[in-house]
Amino acid sequence: MRIVEVEAYIGTDDLASHARVGRTHRNEVMFGPPGMAYVYLVYGMYHCLNVVTEPSGRAAAVLIRAAEPVAGLDAMRAARAGHAPRRRARGELVAPAIAAVRLASGPGVLCAALSIDRTATGIDLLDPDSLLRLELPREPLAEARIGASPRIGIGYAPEPWRSQPWRLFDRASASVSGPAARRG
């Protein structure tokens, strides 16, 4: 997978961040060392993967909003099939086909496609031996391809947090989540 969209959540002052309430059992890993996975459940059904970004003691994380599949499409489709809405075809329930660009085009479906759940919280994403890890790209993304906009789905947060341009994405990727109007 190639990450194509992220959102930053910066510290206890950021009123859109889980850290805004201070250290809790749920967000404890956000206060730990950088590079750790923080996975939480939203709406009681969707897991969301975050990467802790600040030194221990300073809570901050980046939500992985979307990724482009580059390999393993069949495995991702199979993983997503368990989460997909079903329809009837000749009396049988079947999962709809999912286009490759949509397999991981949102934080919940990204976790579904990669079978990530809360048990991944605390995994060192910088460990080269980990099955779930971050790797640097062969070439950095050209600056002109990087878009920025306010974060998505944080209408509960007051200003200035709601309008911070802390959502970053690859302008050229069809796997970025949300409608084109949100792409900045």
Summary of the structure (lengths in Angstrom):
residues: 184
radius of gyration: 16.8
end to end distance: 23.0
largest distance: 56.5
contacts: 512
relative contact order: 0.21
helix: 22%
strand: 26%
